[in-house]
């Protein structure tokens, strides 16, 4: 089923559909604020994708602990590598993403992880039971992953230049996929209100519609926006405001309004690989290369926090992204 879809509809054909859509979106947003506990939710746990040579792993850290060094075992509340779930290590060398998600299909919470060397998996949290795993190969350079509500997985590969939907719902090693070509694809994010998959690659922010069936999905572009800045690295929800996304580029970070399609500059600082925020306080959590990390040009051992400003340091780590441990899509 390895098909490629690159359908691009005209803006004119979309106008009528989106007029109705925006009314629905605004209604949904109002309903969220009235019925959802999101506005009071805060996670003190933060996941790091640690690419430390010889021991790459996912580390879930407790922000409440000021000392994140290896000398303080209380700082790490959960860690994971493929061997913990009995999965072969092939393709596990440079982990790039870890997202916590609820899933009604399987029950409980699950972690979707990926690695630049090709490894992808979904494992239970905190039990580490493997639900699905696959090695896409190092030539793809997988940078982003998302667990969809139906049990399938969306993935983004920068060197491969693709976004794929894998039929992970169909078995622990299901390798079928549908593909949309997106140069320099770096991350994907499911939007349950809009029912689209956001994908970021280069200067393009794409809304992708997932159709077909769970075992034979289709993937088509509904709309593509060209952003002000290129070299997009992360697209994340702005927790507490479901009308907004947060985006990092090569030289800046931005807020993106999903309704008006307007960008607002947040920081004119280069190099941020990930961006997140706390729901109740709005505090931002970001990672960018730091001189104290010697393993490669993109790693850091310092996690930065803004408003209120703070830092945490994991000396000896080689972190790519830091991800707030929040199971909500937005």
C-alpha positions in Angstrom: 0.0 0.0 0.0 3.0 2.3 -0.4 1.2 5.1 -2.2 2.1 8.7 -2.5 -0.5 11.5 -2.3 0.3 15.0 -3.1 -3.1 16.4 -3.9 -3.3 20.2 -3.7 -6.8 21.7 -4.0 -7.3 25.3 -5.1 -7.9 28.1 -2.6 -11.1 29.0 -4.4 -12.6 25.5 -4.0 -11.9 25.6 -0.3 -13.6 28.9 0.6 -17.1 27.6 1.0 -15.9 24.5 3.0 -13.8 26.6 5.3 -16.5 29.2 6.0 -18.6 26.4 7.5 -15.5 24.9 9.2 -14.5 28.0 11.1 -18.0 28.3 12.6 -17.7 24.7 13.7 -14.2 25.4 15.1 -15.3 28.4 17.1 -18.2 26.4 18.6 -15.8 23.6 19.5 -13.3 26.0 21.1 -16.1 27.5 23.2 -17.1 24.0 24.3 -13.6 23.1 25.2 -13.3 26.1 27.6 -16.7 25.3 29.2 -16.2 21.5 29.6 -12.5 20.6 29.6 -10.2 20.5 32.6 -7.3 21.6 30.4 -7.2 25.1 31.8 -6.2 23.9 35.2 -3.8 21.2 34.2 -0.1 21.2 34.8 2.5 18.5 34.4 5.7 18.8 36.4 7.2 16.1 34.3 9.3 16.8 31.2 10.6 14.2 28.8 14.1 14.5 27.3 15.3 12.8 24.1 18.8 12.1 25.3 21.2 11.1 22.5 24.1 10.4 24.8 26.6 8.2 23.0 26.5 4.6 24.3 23.3 5.1 26.3 20.6 7.0 24.3 17.2 6.9 26.0 14.1 8.8 26.9 14.3 10.4 30.3 11.2 11.8 32.1 12.4 14.3 34.6 10.7 15.9 37.6 10.8 19.7 37.3 10.2 19.9 41.0 13.8 18.6 41.5 16.3 21.4 41.1 19.2 19.0 40.6 18.9 17.1 37.4 22.3 15.6 37.6 23.0 11.8 37.6 23.8 12.2 41.3 20.2 12.8 42.0 18.1 9.6 41.1 14.9 11.3 42.3 15.1 13.6 39.3 14.3 10.8 36.9 10.8 9.4 37.3 10.8 7.1 34.2 13.4 6.2 31.5 13.1 4.0 28.4 15.2 2.4 25.7 14.1 -0.4 23.2 15.7 -3.1 25.3 13.3 -2.2 28.2 10.5 -3.5 26.0 12.4 -6.4 24.4 12.7 -4.6 21.1 15.9 -4.9 19.0 18.1 -1.8 19.2 18.5 -1.4 15.4 17.8 2.2 14.4 18.1 3.4 18.0 21.0 5.9 18.3 19.7 9.5 18.1 16.2 9.7 19.7 14.3 12.8 18.5 10.8 12.7 19.9 8.7 11.3 22.8 5.0 12.1 23.2 2.6 10.9 25.9 -0.9 10.1 24.6 -4.1 8.7 25.9 -5.7 6.1 23.7 -9.3 4.8 24.1 -8.7 2.0 21.6 -6.1 0.3 23.8 -6.8 2.0 27.1 -4.4 3.8 29.3 -1.5 5.9 28.2 1.1 5.3 25.5 4.4 6.9 24.5 5.3 7.4 20.8 9.0 7.6 20.2 11.2 8.0 17.1 14.9 8.3 16.3 16.9 9.8 13.5 18.5 6.5 12.8 15.1 5.1 11.8 13.6 3.6 14.9 9.9 4.2 15.8 7.7 2.6 18.5 4.7 2.9 20.6 5.0 1.5 24.2 2.7 1.7 27.2 3.3 4.1 30.0 4.5 3.4 32.6 4.5 -0.4 31.9 6.8 -0.3 28.7 4.7 -2.9 26.9 5.4 -2.7 23.2 2.4 -2.1 21.0 4.2 -1.4 17.7 7.8 -0.9 16.4 9.5 -0.4 13.1 12.8 0.7 11.6 12.4 3.1 8.7 16.2 3.3 8.1 18.7 6.0 8.8 18.4 7.5 5.3 15.0 8.8 6.3 16.1 10.8 9.4 12.8 10.5 11.3 12.3 13.6 13.4 8.7 13.6 14.5 6.0 11.1 15.5 2.3 11.2 16.6 0.0 8.5 17.9 -3.4 9.0 16.3 -6.7 8.2 18.2 -7.4 5.2 15.9 -4.1 3.5 16.9 -2.2 4.4 13.7 1.0 6.4 13.8 2.0 9.6 11.9 5.7 10.2 11.3 7.8 13.0 9.7 11.3 12.4 8.2 13.5 15.4 7.3 16.0 13.7 4.9 13.4 11.4 3.5 11.1 14.5 2.9 7.9 12.7 3.8 5.0 12.5 6.2 3.6 9.0 6.6 0.7 7.3 8.2 1.7 3.8 9.4 -1.0 1.2 10.1 0.3 0.4 13.5 -3.3 -0.4 14.6 -3.0 -3.6 12.5 -0.3 -5.3 14.4 3.0 -4.9 16.3 5.2 -4.8 13.2 2.7 -3.5 10.5 4.8 -1.8 7.9 2.1 -0.5 5.5 1.9 3.2 5.1 0.5 6.1 3.0 2.8 9.0 2.2 2.7 12.7 1.6 5.8 14.4 0.2 7.0 17.3 2.4 10.7 18.4 2.0 12.5 18.7 5.4 9.6 17.4 7.4 10.3 17.8 11.1 7.2 17.1 13.1 3.5 16.3 13.0 0.7 17.0 15.4 -2.9 15.7 15.5 -5.7 18.2 15.9 -8.8 16.6 17.3 -11.0 19.7 16.9 -10.1 20.4 13.3 -9.6 16.7 12.5 -6.4 17.3 10.6 -2.8 16.4 11.0 -0.5 19.4 11.1 2.9 18.9 9.5 5.9 21.2 9.5 8.6 21.1 6.9 10.9 23.9 5.8 8.7 27.0 5.6 5.6 25.0 4.9 2.8 24.3 7.5 0.4 21.8 6.0 -3.0 20.6 7.1 -3.4 17.0 6.1 -6.7 15.1 6.0 -6.6 11.4 6.9 -9.2 9.5 5.0 -9.9 5.9 3.9 -10.0 3.2 6.6 -7.9 2.4 9.6 -6.2 -0.4 7.6 -6.1 1.4 4.3 -5.7 5.1 5.1 -5.4 8.0 2.6 -3.5 11.2 3.2 -4.3 14.5 1.3 -3.3 18.1 1.8 -6.2 20.4 2.6 -4.3 23.6 2.9 -0.6 24.8 2.9 0.7 28.0 4.5 4.1 29.5 3.7 5.5 30.8 6.9 7.7 33.9 7.4 10.7 31.8 8.5 12.2 28.6 7.1 14.0 25.6 8.6 10.9 24.7 10.7 11.8 22.3 13.6 8.9 22.0 15.9 5.1 22.4 15.8 3.3 22.1 19.1 0.0 22.9 20.7 -0.3 26.1 22.8 -1.8 24.4 25.8 -4.6 26.5 27.3 -5.5 28.1 23.9 -6.7 25.5 21.3 -6.8 28.1 18.6 -3.0 28.5 18.6 0.1 26.5 17.6 3.7 27.2 18.6 6.4 26.9 15.9 10.2 27.0 16.0 12.2 27.9 12.9 15.9 28.3 12.3 16.1 31.8 13.7 12.9 32.4 15.7 9.9 31.1 17.5 6.3 31.9 16.6 2.6 31.6 17.7 0.3 30.7 14.8 -3.4 31.4 14.9 -5.3 28.5 13.3 -8.4 30.6 12.7 -6.9 33.8 11.3 -3.8 32.1 9.9 -1.7 34.9 11.3 1.8 34.4 12.8 3.0 36.4 15.8 6.7 36.5 16.5 7.6 35.2 20.0 11.4 35.2 20.1 14.1 36.3 17.6 16.5 33.6 18.9 18.1 31.0 16.6 18.4 27.2 17.0 15.4 26.1 19.1 14.6 22.5 18.4 11.5 22.2 20.6 8.9 24.4 22.2 6.2 23.6 24.8 4.2 25.3 27.5 2.5 24.6 30.8 -1.2 24.9 30.6 -2.0 26.7 33.9 1.1 29.0 34.2 2.0 29.5 30.5 5.7 28.8 31.3 7.6 27.9 28.1 10.0 24.9 27.9 12.5 25.1 25.0 15.8 23.4 23.8 18.5 24.7 21.6 22.2 23.8 21.1 24.4 24.6 24.0 28.2 24.9 24.0 28.4 22.7 27.1 27.2 19.7 25.0 30.2 18.4 23.1 28.7 15.3 21.3 27.3 17.1 18.2 26.3 20.5 16.9 22.6 20.3 17.8 22.6 18.9 21.3 22.2 20.5 24.7 22.4 19.6 28.4 20.6 22.7 29.5 16.8 23.0 29.4 15.5 26.5 29.2 12.3 27.8 30.8 10.7 31.2 30.3 8.0 33.3 32.1 9.0 32.5 34.8 12.6 32.0 33.7 14.5 29.0 34.9 16.9 26.3 33.8 17.7 22.7 34.5 21.0 21.0 33.6 21.6 17.3 32.9 25.4 17.3 32.7 26.7 14.7 30.2 23.4 14.5 28.4 22.9 15.2 24.7 19.3 16.4 24.5 17.6 17.2 21.2 14.0 17.9 22.4 12.3 18.4 25.8 8.6 17.6 25.7 6.1 18.5 28.4 4.6 15.2 29.7 1.0 16.1 28.9 -1.2 13.4 27.2 -3.5 16.0 25.6 -3.2 16.8 21.9 -4.0 20.4 22.6 
